[in-house]
Every structure is written in C-alpha cells, then in structure tokens.
Amino acid sequence: MKKLVYSILILFMCIMTLTLLSCGGDDVTTTATNDITTTTDDNVTTLPPLDTPKKCVHEEETIVGKEPTITSAGLTDGKKCTLCDEILIYQSIIPAKSVIDGFEYRISDDGTFYSVIGIGNIKDTKAVIPSTYNNLPVTRIEDNAFKNCTTVTEFVITDSVTYIGKSAFESCINLTKVNLPDGITAIKMSAFMHCKSLAEIKLP
C-alpha cells in the first residue's frame, strides 16, 4: 500500500514539473499586421516588420576620361551615382596612339583599317601618308589631324585614303601643295581653311 502511495506521489510530481516547464518556454506568434510578437513568461516584446531596402534614385556624375598618347592608353568618359557610388557607365580603354614615319594612327573599332590622327614627330617638309600600316589599309584622315602644322609644305595622300575629316589641314600656313587620290569620297568642312600658302591642289 505504501509503495502504491509513493508511486502516485512521484507520478503527480512529474506531471507538475512538466507543466511548469511547458509554461516557461518562449511563444512566437505573428499578428495580422505581420509584426512579430515574442512572449516569455509575462514579458512581451514586439518587433516591427523588416524594412524593404529602397532603390537609389541615381544622381549621375561624369567620370572624365583621358586622351591616349603615344606611350599610354586612354579612357572614355564614364558615369557614376553620387549617392551610392554605383558605376552607371563603365569606362572603356582607348588604345595608345601608334607612330610610324612621324604620323600618329588609330585602329578602327572593328580592327579592319587605320586612321591618321596626327602629325606626330615628322620633320620633313614633304609628308607622304602611307597606304598601309601594320598590314591594314590607311583609309581616313581624321578631324584636326594636321591642324596648325607648320613644318610640312607638301602632303601626298595615297590611293587608300577615301575620307578627309573636318579641319584636317586647317591653318597649315606653309602648305603649298596637296595631291588627293582618285578614290577620295569625302572632304569635310574647313579641311583646308586658312592654308594661305596653298597654291596648288590636285582634285580627283
């Protein structure tokens, strides 16, 4: 009989212990407004909903590029956001200028031809623009390529050149003679402006 009473008493104590433990645990619920409520005993902590990150309204700032030189590559202009520093337009590399026989060249975007873009270090009074460079044709004389050049008195432009850009020879005040090839298709505005010594020009 005593053993039975002891057994019932031990069982009752176990049930009470389990009840107390279950009542002391944390209870996490979600309210109708998605607020998280954590209940521990009689203490209630309410956390606000997580904020969704707001998308930046970009304010653009230009990243200034640099002109290529004979010894170093250049960079195109880019853009970034002044608020979040995100790069909006990445800068692209402009290949370094190439020099041969004094002239400066630039390869085309598709890599199929070269343009003459400057006089470089040429000192001769007669300058002959070659028909090829690095086994590719030289087809263009770009804008301002020889502007204000005072060392050359005669330019010979070979048959591969089809385009002469704006102000290409402007203010070449000592230029007296120019030979243009038969294949030329475009001579842009002011190409020979202020060439006050130019007495002869052979047109196709």
Disulfide bonds with the S-S distance in Angstrom:
none
